Amino acid sequence: MWMAGLLVLIALGLLGVASWLAARQPAMGGALRQLQGIEGWVGVVGLVWGLLGLFNAIKALSLIGVAPVMVAFAFVTVLVVLALSLILALPLLKSWMGSSGATDALTSASAKLAPYKMVLGFTCLGLAAYSLVRAVI
């Protein structure tokens, strides 16, 4: 389970910073284009993973007195994953749902989050690095 979460964080992070990374490292353009080809699906997987994480984080609220940093870390991770996943998954979700009030609400939320896409991407990569270090130690 932990490894799947790490992979989701890394994939979301790379997609979040893809434009910046492609400008800095043109040699990575081909690999990034392949990843960007499935960004909608990565976003949907991130949304599902984020919703499961939200459920688990809510269940872990009873531990806030014992491990407040871990509970806060869980909530921050879930919120970052959900925000970036919504940005990435929106085109695919709109194609599935058509035009409705729900897609309008998702579009509005995504438009508010879009300026922070790169920050969310770097945050996902940072959270992935923290998770990896925490697992090794």
N, CA and C atoms as an extended XYZ file, in Angstrom:
411
Properties=species:S:1:pos:R:3:atomname:S:1:resname:S:1:resid:I:1 pbc="F F F"
N         0.820       -1.187        0.000 N   MET     1
C         0.000        0.000        0.000 CA  MET     1
C         0.866        1.254        0.000 C   MET     1
N         1.899        1.212        0.837 N   TRP     2
C         2.779        2.364        0.933 CA  TRP     2
C         3.454        2.658       -0.403 C   TRP     2
N         3.896        1.618       -1.083 N   MET     3
C         4.585        1.789       -2.367 CA  MET     3
C         3.645        2.381       -3.416 C   MET     3
N         2.386        1.958       -3.417 N   ALA     4
C         1.419        2.512       -4.368 CA  ALA     4
C         1.221        4.005       -4.112 C   ALA     4
N         1.122        4.389       -2.848 N   GLY     5
C         0.982        5.805       -2.508 CA  GLY     5
C         2.195        6.603       -2.935 C   GLY     5
N         3.372        6.027       -2.761 N   LEU     6
C         4.603        6.694       -3.186 CA  LEU     6
C         4.614        6.897       -4.697 C   LEU     6
N         4.214        5.880       -5.443 N   LEU     7
C         4.175        5.989       -6.903 CA  LEU     7
C         3.157        7.024       -7.368 C   LEU     7
N         2.015        7.093       -6.695 N   VAL     8
C         1.008        8.094       -7.034 CA  VAL     8
C         1.565        9.493       -6.781 C   VAL     8
N         2.218        9.691       -5.649 N   LEU     9
C         2.810       10.998       -5.347 CA  LEU     9
C         3.870       11.389       -6.377 C   LEU     9
N         4.714       10.451       -6.767 N   ILE    10
C         5.768       10.743       -7.740 CA  ILE    10
C         5.163       11.066       -9.104 C   ILE    10
N         4.191       10.260       -9.553 N   ALA    11
C         3.575       10.507      -10.864 CA  ALA    11
C         2.853       11.855      -10.875 C   ALA    11
N         2.092       12.148       -9.823 N   LEU    12
C         1.404       13.438       -9.753 CA  LEU    12
C         2.410       14.585       -9.708 C   LEU    12
N         3.462       14.417       -8.929 N   GLY    13
C         4.474       15.459       -8.835 CA  GLY    13
C         5.153       15.727      -10.169 C   GLY    13
N         5.517       14.669      -10.870 N   LEU    14
C         6.156       14.847      -12.178 CA  LEU    14
C         5.222       15.528      -13.175 C   LEU    14
N         3.953       15.159      -13.152 N   LEU    15
C         2.997       15.816      -14.048 CA  LEU    15
C         2.764       17.262      -13.650 C   LEU    15
N         2.820       17.564      -12.375 N   GLY    16
C         2.635       18.928      -11.918 CA  GLY    16
C         3.764       19.851      -12.336 C   GLY    16
N         4.972       19.328      -12.398 N   VAL    17
C         6.131       20.150      -12.753 CA  VAL    17
C         6.635       19.846      -14.159 C   VAL    17
N         5.858       19.148      -14.970 N   ALA    18
C         6.314       18.702      -16.294 CA  ALA    18
C         6.756       19.860      -17.180 C   ALA    18
N         5.997       20.947      -17.226 N   SER    19
C         6.369       22.059      -18.109 CA  SER    19
C         7.680       22.696      -17.646 C   SER    19
N         7.851       22.860      -16.346 N   TRP    20
C         9.087       23.421      -15.815 CA  TRP    20
C        10.254       22.475      -16.077 C   TRP    20
N        10.039       21.189      -15.867 N   LEU    21
C        11.084       20.198      -16.052 CA  LEU    21
C        11.495       20.081      -17.523 C   LEU    21
N        10.520       20.150      -18.421 N   ALA    22
C        10.823       20.067      -19.854 CA  ALA    22
C        11.629       21.279      -20.310 C   ALA    22
N        11.359       22.441      -19.737 N   ALA    23
C        12.114       23.644      -20.090 CA  ALA    23
C        13.545       23.567      -19.560 C   ALA    23
N        13.739       22.959      -18.397 N   ARG    24
C        15.064       22.862      -17.783 CA  ARG    24
C        15.881       21.702      -18.355 C   ARG    24
N        15.205       20.607      -18.696 N   GLN    25
C        15.875       19.407      -19.196 CA  GLN    25
C        15.210       18.960      -20.493 C   GLN    25
N        15.564       19.568      -21.626 N   PRO    26
C        14.904       19.195      -22.885 CA  PRO    26
C        15.046       17.720      -23.247 C   PRO    26
N        16.083       17.062      -22.759 N   ALA    27
C        16.278       15.641      -23.056 CA  ALA    27
C        15.175       14.780      -22.447 C   ALA    27
N        14.513       15.270      -21.420 N   MET    28
C        13.441       14.515      -20.774 CA  MET    28
C        12.092       14.721      -21.459 C   MET    28
N        12.052       15.538      -22.489 N   GLY    29
C        10.796       15.868      -23.157 CA  GLY    29
C        10.019       14.660      -23.630 C   GLY    29
N        10.697       13.672      -24.204 N   GLY    30
C        10.010       12.483      -24.713 CA  GLY    30
C         9.337       11.681      -23.618 C   GLY    30
N        10.046       11.452      -22.541 N   ALA    31
C         9.479       10.692      -21.424 CA  ALA    31
C         8.325       11.461      -20.777 C   ALA    31
N         8.479       12.771      -20.664 N   LEU    32
C         7.410       13.583      -20.071 CA  LEU    32
C         6.172       13.614      -20.961 C   LEU    32
N         6.369       13.643      -22.272 N   ARG    33
C         5.221       13.623      -23.187 CA  ARG    33
C         4.447       12.316      -23.066 C   ARG    33
N         5.157       11.217      -22.882 N   GLN    34
C         4.474        9.935      -22.683 CA  GLN    34
C         3.659        9.951      -21.398 C   GLN    34
N         4.231       10.502      -20.338 N   LEU    35
C         3.513       10.588      -19.067 CA  LEU    35
C         2.337       11.551      -19.178 C   LEU    35
N         2.515       12.650      -19.910 N   GLN    36
C         1.427       13.607      -20.083 CA  GLN    36
C         0.293       13.016      -20.909 C   GLN    36
N         0.579       12.018      -21.726 N   GLY    37
C        -0.460       11.358      -22.510 CA  GLY    37
C        -1.475       10.620      -21.649 C   GLY    37
N        -1.080       10.241      -20.458 N   ILE    38
C        -1.997        9.531      -19.557 CA  ILE    38
C        -2.300       10.347      -18.299 C   ILE    38
N        -2.091       11.665      -18.364 N   GLU    39
C        -2.262       12.478      -17.163 CA  GLU    39
C        -3.696       12.463      -16.642 C   GLU    39
N        -4.678       12.332      -17.508 N   GLY    40
C        -6.063       12.250      -17.049 CA  GLY    40
C        -6.290       11.006      -16.201 C   GLY    40
N        -5.725        9.892      -16.647 N   TRP    41
C        -5.868        8.648      -15.897 CA  TRP    41
C        -5.096        8.699      -14.582 C   TRP    41
N        -3.922        9.306      -14.622 N   VAL    42
C        -3.156        9.471      -13.378 CA  VAL    42
C        -3.955       10.350      -12.411 C   VAL    42
N        -4.610       11.380      -12.942 N   GLY    43
C        -5.445       12.245      -12.114 CA  GLY    43
C        -6.613       11.495      -11.497 C   GLY    43
N        -7.258       10.618      -12.275 N   VAL    44
C        -8.385        9.834      -11.747 CA  VAL    44
C        -7.897        8.883      -10.652 C   VAL    44
N        -6.769        8.226      -10.898 N   VAL    45
C        -6.201        7.346       -9.871 CA  VAL    45
C        -5.855        8.165       -8.626 C   VAL    45
N        -5.315        9.360       -8.826 N   GLY    46
C        -5.002       10.230       -7.699 CA  GLY    46
C        -6.241       10.647       -6.928 C   GLY    46
N        -7.334       10.913       -7.639 N   LEU    47
C        -8.583       11.264       -6.960 CA  LEU    47
C        -9.088       10.106       -6.101 C   LEU    47
N        -9.069        8.907       -6.656 N   VAL    48
C        -9.508        7.732       -5.899 CA  VAL    48
C        -8.590        7.524       -4.696 C   VAL    48
N        -7.286        7.618       -4.930 N   TRP    49
C        -6.323        7.440       -3.843 CA  TRP    49
C        -6.507        8.517       -2.778 C   TRP    49
N        -6.745        9.742       -3.219 N   GLY    50
C        -6.959       10.835       -2.282 CA  GLY    50
C        -8.222       10.662       -1.455 C   GLY    50
N        -9.288       10.188       -2.081 N   LEU    51
C       -10.532        9.967       -1.334 CA  LEU    51
C       -10.372        8.842       -0.311 C   LEU    51
N        -9.660        7.786       -0.693 N   LEU    52
C        -9.360        6.716        0.271 CA  LEU    52
C        -8.486        7.245        1.403 C   LEU    52
N        -7.512        8.066        1.050 N   GLY    53
C        -6.650        8.665        2.062 CA  GLY    53
C        -7.412        9.589        2.989 C   GLY    53
N        -8.389       10.321        2.441 N   LEU    54
C        -9.213       11.204        3.271 CA  LEU    54
C       -10.015       10.385        4.277 C   LEU    54
N       -10.580        9.288        3.820 N   PHE    55
C       -11.323        8.398        4.713 CA  PHE    55
C       -10.415        7.893        5.835 C   PHE    55
N        -9.206        7.453        5.481 N   ASN    56
C        -8.260        6.954        6.482 CA  ASN    56
C        -7.791        8.061        7.422 C   ASN    56
N        -7.599        9.262        6.894 N   ALA    57
C        -7.163       10.379        7.733 CA  ALA    57
C        -8.256       10.775        8.725 C   ALA    57
N        -9.498       10.711        8.289 N   ILE    58
C       -10.609       11.007        9.201 CA  ILE    58
C       -10.676        9.950       10.293 C   ILE    58
N       -10.455        8.694        9.923 N   LYS    59
C       -10.431        7.634       10.935 CA  LYS    59
C        -9.277        7.835       11.916 C   LYS    59
N        -8.175        8.413       11.448 N   ALA    60
C        -6.991        8.599       12.288 CA  ALA    60
C        -7.089        9.828       13.188 C   ALA    60
N        -8.167       10.576       13.088 N   LEU    61
C        -8.314       11.757       13.947 CA  LEU    61
C        -8.288       11.404       15.426 C   LEU    61
N        -8.640       10.197       15.744 N   SER    62
C        -8.609        9.779       17.155 CA  SER    62
C        -7.168        9.733       17.684 C   SER    62
N        -6.187        9.710       16.787 N   LEU    63
C        -4.780        9.659       17.195 CA  LEU    63
C        -4.148       11.036       17.315 C   LEU    63
N        -4.921       12.089       17.130 N   ILE    64
C        -4.337       13.429       17.102 CA  ILE    64
C        -3.653       13.794       18.419 C   ILE    64
N        -4.120       13.264       19.530 N   GLY    65
C        -3.473       13.527       20.811 CA  GLY    65
C        -2.148       12.813       20.955 C   GLY    65
N        -1.996       11.686       20.275 N   VAL    66
C        -0.789       10.865       20.378 CA  VAL    66
C         0.236       11.235       19.308 C   VAL    66
N        -0.229       11.450       18.090 N   ALA    67
C         0.668       11.714       16.963 CA  ALA    67
C         0.129       12.853       16.107 C   ALA    67
N         0.151       14.081       16.621 N   PRO    68
C        -0.436       15.198       15.870 CA  PRO    68
C         0.295       15.496       14.556 C   PRO    68
N         1.600       15.300       14.529 N   VAL    69
C         2.360       15.580       13.308 CA  VAL    69
C         1.979       14.582       12.213 C   VAL    69
N         1.826       13.336       12.582 N   MET    70
C         1.468       12.318       11.585 CA  MET    70
C         0.063       12.547       11.031 C   MET    70
N        -0.862       12.944       11.886 N   VAL    71
C        -2.227       13.217       11.431 CA  VAL    71
C        -2.227       14.439       10.515 C   VAL    71
N        -1.485       15.480       10.906 N   ALA    72
C        -1.395       16.674       10.063 CA  ALA    72
C        -0.750       16.335        8.719 C   ALA    72
N         0.301       15.525        8.749 N   PHE    73
C         0.970       15.087        7.517 CA  PHE    73
C        -0.007       14.344        6.610 C   PHE    73
N        -0.817       13.483        7.191 N   ALA    74
C        -1.801       12.724        6.407 CA  ALA    74
C        -2.802       13.663        5.739 C   ALA    74
N        -3.305       14.648        6.479 N   PHE    75
C        -4.274       15.575        5.900 CA  PHE    75
C        -3.654       16.457        4.824 C   PHE    75
N        -2.435       16.934        5.045 N   VAL    76
C        -1.768       17.751        4.026 CA  VAL    76
C        -1.550       16.930        2.760 C   VAL    76
N        -1.090       15.712        2.926 N   THR    77
C        -0.862       14.846        1.771 CA  THR    77
C        -2.155       14.620        0.995 C   THR    77
N        -3.227       14.329        1.694 N   VAL    78
C        -4.517       14.078        1.044 CA  VAL    78
C        -4.992       15.313        0.294 C   VAL    78
N        -4.898       16.476        0.908 N   LEU    79
C        -5.364       17.702        0.256 CA  LEU    79
C        -4.540       18.038       -0.985 C   LEU    79
N        -3.234       17.847       -0.915 N   VAL    80
C        -2.376       18.107       -2.075 CA  VAL    80
C        -2.687       17.124       -3.198 C   VAL    80
N        -2.837       15.855       -2.861 N   VAL    81
C        -3.150       14.834       -3.870 CA  VAL    81
C        -4.499       15.127       -4.531 C   VAL    81
N        -5.502       15.451       -3.732 N   LEU    82
C        -6.823       15.745       -4.298 CA  LEU    82
C        -6.792       16.984       -5.195 C   LEU    82
N        -6.099       18.030       -4.771 N   ALA    83
C        -6.049       19.266       -5.555 CA  ALA    83
C        -5.364       19.043       -6.901 C   ALA    83
N        -4.190       18.435       -6.888 N   LEU    84
C        -3.469       18.217       -8.141 CA  LEU    84
C        -4.178       17.190       -9.016 C   LEU    84
N        -4.765       16.187       -8.412 N   SER    85
C        -5.493       15.174       -9.179 CA  SER    85
C        -6.697       15.778       -9.884 C   SER    85
N        -7.381       16.696       -9.231 N   LEU    86
C        -8.527       17.350       -9.857 CA  LEU    86
C        -8.093       18.138      -11.085 C   LEU    86
N        -6.993       18.855      -10.972 N   ILE    87
C        -6.484       19.612      -12.122 CA  ILE    87
C        -6.178       18.681      -13.285 C   ILE    87
N        -5.515       17.571      -12.998 N   LEU    88
C        -5.091       16.650      -14.055 CA  LEU    88
C        -6.248       15.829      -14.628 C   LEU    88
N        -7.210       15.467      -13.789 N   ALA    89
C        -8.292       14.579      -14.220 CA  ALA    89
C        -9.464       15.318      -14.858 C   ALA    89
N        -9.513       16.628      -14.750 N   LEU    90
C       -10.696       17.361      -15.198 CA  LEU    90
C       -11.094       17.094      -16.648 C   LEU    90
N       -10.173       17.119      -17.615 N   PRO    91
C       -10.616       16.843      -18.996 CA  PRO    91
C       -11.263       15.467      -19.152 C   PRO    91
N       -10.713       14.474      -18.498 N   LEU    92
C       -11.270       13.122      -18.583 CA  LEU    92
C       -12.620       13.058      -17.877 C   LEU    92
N       -12.736       13.683      -16.723 N   LEU    93
C       -14.004       13.700      -15.996 CA  LEU    93
C       -15.090       14.417      -16.799 C   LEU    93
N       -14.724       15.504      -17.466 N   LYS    94
C       -15.701       16.237      -18.275 CA  LYS    94
C       -16.179       15.388      -19.450 C   LYS    94
N       -15.274       14.600      -20.027 N   SER    95
C       -15.691       13.750      -21.141 CA  SER    95
C       -16.619       12.636      -20.666 C   SER    95
N       -16.436       12.164      -19.445 N   TRP    96
C       -17.298       11.118      -18.896 CA  TRP    96
C       -18.652       11.670      -18.466 C   TRP    96
N       -18.645       12.846      -17.850 N   MET    97
C       -19.858       13.374      -17.236 CA  MET    97
C       -20.654       14.299      -18.150 C   MET    97
N       -20.051       14.756      -19.225 N   GLY    98
C       -20.743       15.689      -20.100 CA  GLY    98
C       -20.836       17.060      -19.447 C   GLY    98
N       -21.773       17.845      -19.910 N   SER    99
C       -21.955       19.182      -19.364 CA  SER    99
C       -23.093       19.167      -18.358 C   SER    99
N       -22.763       19.480      -17.115 N   SER   100
C       -23.775       19.497      -16.065 CA  SER   100
C       -23.321       20.447      -14.962 C   SER   100
N       -24.132       20.577      -13.961 N   GLY   101
C       -23.774       21.418      -12.831 CA  GLY   101
C       -22.554       20.901      -12.099 C   GLY   101
N       -22.427       19.582      -12.044 N   ALA   102
C       -21.278       18.988      -11.363 CA  ALA   102
C       -19.982       19.318      -12.093 C   ALA   102
N       -19.983       19.223      -13.419 N   THR   103
C       -18.768       19.544      -14.167 CA  THR   103
C       -18.460       21.035      -14.083 C   THR   103
N       -19.498       21.866      -14.003 N   ASP   104
C       -19.263       23.301      -13.844 CA  ASP   104
C       -18.591       23.583      -12.500 C   ASP   104
N       -19.031       22.900      -11.454 N   ALA   105
C       -18.426       23.073      -10.136 CA  ALA   105
C       -16.983       22.569      -10.131 C   ALA   105
N       -16.735       21.430      -10.783 N   LEU   106
C       -15.377       20.901      -10.867 CA  LEU   106
C       -14.474       21.822      -11.674 C   LEU   106
N       -15.013       22.376      -12.760 N   THR   107
C       -14.248       23.304      -13.589 CA  THR   107
C       -13.887       24.557      -12.799 C   THR   107
N       -14.839       25.060      -12.035 N   SER   108
C       -14.587       26.243      -11.220 CA  SER   108
C       -13.509       25.969      -10.169 C   SER   108
N       -13.604       24.832       -9.500 N   ALA   109
C       -12.605       24.471       -8.485 CA  ALA   109
C       -11.235       24.279       -9.120 C   ALA   109
N       -11.206       23.627      -10.272 N   SER   110
C        -9.945       23.385      -10.963 CA  SER   110
C        -9.322       24.696      -11.437 C   SER   110
N       -10.147       25.629      -11.894 N   ALA   111
C        -9.633       26.926      -12.347 CA  ALA   111
C        -9.001       27.699      -11.194 C   ALA   111
N        -9.555       27.556      -10.004 N   LYS   112
C        -8.982       28.221       -8.838 CA  LYS   112
C        -7.659       27.578       -8.418 C   LYS   112
N        -7.523       26.284       -8.642 N   LEU   113
C        -6.320       25.565       -8.251 CA  LEU   113
C        -5.220       25.601       -9.318 C   LEU   113
N        -5.589       25.821      -10.577 N   ALA   114
C        -4.643       25.735      -11.693 CA  ALA   114
C        -3.393       26.597      -11.527 C   ALA   114
N        -3.487       27.829      -11.010 N   PRO   115
C        -2.249       28.607      -10.850 CA  PRO   115
C        -1.236       27.974       -9.899 C   PRO   115
N        -1.679       27.050       -9.082 N   TYR   116
C        -0.813       26.410       -8.096 CA  TYR   116
C        -0.340       25.027       -8.541 C   TYR   116
N        -0.536       24.705       -9.799 N   LYS   117
C        -0.205       23.367      -10.294 CA  LYS   117
C         1.265       23.020      -10.045 C   LYS   117
N         2.168       23.932      -10.352 N   MET   118
C         3.590       23.645      -10.181 CA  MET   118
C         3.943       23.524       -8.694 C   MET   118
N         3.377       24.392       -7.866 N   VAL   119
C         3.625       24.319       -6.427 CA  VAL   119
C         3.114       22.980       -5.880 C   VAL   119
N         1.924       22.578       -6.325 N   LEU   120
C         1.374       21.293       -5.891 CA  LEU   120
C         2.248       20.140       -6.367 C   LEU   120
N         2.783       20.251       -7.582 N   GLY   121
C         3.680       19.216       -8.104 CA  GLY   121
C         4.939       19.081       -7.273 C   GLY   121
N         5.573       20.223       -6.970 N   PHE   122
C         6.767       20.177       -6.122 CA  PHE   122
C         6.432       19.668       -4.728 C   PHE   122
N         5.268       20.030       -4.224 N   THR   123
C         4.853       19.556       -2.903 CA  THR   123
C         4.672       18.040       -2.920 C   THR   123
N         4.067       17.503       -3.977 N   CYS   124
C         3.921       16.045       -4.098 CA  CYS   124
C         5.284       15.363       -4.113 C   CYS   124
N         6.217       15.924       -4.862 N   LEU   125
C         7.554       15.324       -4.898 CA  LEU   125
C         8.232       15.413       -3.529 C   LEU   125
N         8.045       16.523       -2.836 N   GLY   126
C         8.598       16.663       -1.493 CA  GLY   126
C         7.972       15.677       -0.518 C   GLY   126
N         6.654       15.506       -0.602 N   LEU   127
C         5.975       14.537        0.254 CA  LEU   127
C         6.419       13.116       -0.062 C   LEU   127
N         6.666       12.834       -1.340 N   ALA   128
C         7.167       11.507       -1.717 CA  ALA   128
C         8.555       11.287       -1.125 C   ALA   128
N         9.410       12.298       -1.203 N   ALA   129
C        10.757       12.177       -0.632 CA  ALA   129
C        10.681       11.980        0.882 C   ALA   129
N         9.807       12.745        1.547 N   TYR   130
C         9.637       12.602        2.995 CA  TYR   130
C         9.135       11.199        3.345 C   TYR   130
N         8.172       10.698        2.572 N   SER   131
C         7.655        9.356        2.825 CA  SER   131
C         8.745        8.298        2.659 C   SER   131
N         9.553        8.478        1.644 N   LEU   132
C        10.643        7.523        1.395 CA  LEU   132
C        11.663        7.553        2.523 C   LEU   132
N        12.052        8.745        2.952 N   VAL   133
C        13.013        8.866        4.041 CA  VAL   133
C        12.429        8.302        5.327 C   VAL   133
N        11.171        8.611        5.601 N   ARG   134
C        10.519        8.123        6.815 CA  ARG   134
C        10.441        6.590        6.814 C   ARG   134
N        10.248        5.980        5.662 N   ALA   135
C        10.147        4.519        5.579 CA  ALA   135
C        11.509        3.861        5.769 C   ALA   135
N        12.552        4.534        5.325 N   VAL   136
C        13.900        3.966        5.417 CA  VAL   136
C        14.436        4.073        6.842 C   VAL   136
N        14.082        5.157        7.510 N   ILE   137
C        14.619        5.379        8.872 CA  ILE   137
C        13.885        4.550        9.886 C   ILE   137
